[in-house]
Amino acid sequence: MNAIAFLLQTIRISIPYLLAAAGGVMSERVGVIALGLEGLMLSGAFGAAMGSYYGGSAWMGLLGALVAGLVMTSVLAVATLRFKANQVVVGVAINLLVVAVTRFFLRLVFDSASNSPRVPGFGGEGAANAMLASFANPVVWIGLFALPGLGWLLYQTPFGLRARAVGEKPEAATTLGIAVGPLRLKGLLLSGALASLGGAYLALDQHQFTDGMTAGRGFIALAAVIFGRWEPMRVAVACLLFAGAETLQIQLQGAQLVPSQFVEMIPYVLTIIALAGVVGRSVAPAALGKTE
């Protein structure tokens, strides 16, 4: 594989990471721990498969993903914002709940314990260069612009200024007349929409939903958020780094130079090394995880 093909494959693999990490940055910037990213991605993947299967188009799949992601985000918001539940516990519970719910509806709707039938995607299959053709997928472009767009939202708009204030000093924001709860809710809903699109990309790209298909990408996206120190452009670079490691893993598996068990560990080992190197020096938003 030449360098250009490696780069194109890295960009393609990075899309779900970029979308989920954008959701993670948004959530944590308003003070809510984004531990439920994995569950939100998985719910988006299942919603996309459902919407695409019954709606007959990938666009309906995107709509289904957004609905599923926002439903699970609403559960998260009610537990953390309304009832002040521990955000770590709620995040873990959301991840476990979504695994169980998707398995239940996979059996109920598609009569399968492992995967859905083939669903419509955004095309590109059968093209002379499938890797280039995949860039016709609009979710790819949404993913590429997600973190730069979020950077603009956070640093160039009144909403972003208020969101950062709520994530750092909610008491001070309240004295300035900013309603902390509603603003955190808006941030959480945007976070859920972005993460669910990351899951939708996986389902529509593979033309089916597979049980547990996010395979820990939500946790790696959260690691990218911490590695990037909650700054959108740094987080984007971290996502590309992790995607590059996954691309390298795929290439080494094909070459069969190293036992596959060791090759499969590359992205996860890189995640641990990256976090071990920066997590001690990273400064999270001051109000992250704290209730009002």
Salt bridges, closest charged atoms under 4 A:
GLU125 OE2 - ARG118 NH2 3.92
GLU125 OE1 - HIS207 NE2 3.59
ASP205 OD2 - ARG12 NH2 3.36
ASP211 OD2 - ARG103 NE 3.01
GLU231 OE2 - ARG29 NH2 3.13
GLU246 OE2 - ARG217 NH2 3.57
GLU292 OE2 - LYS84 NZ 3.83
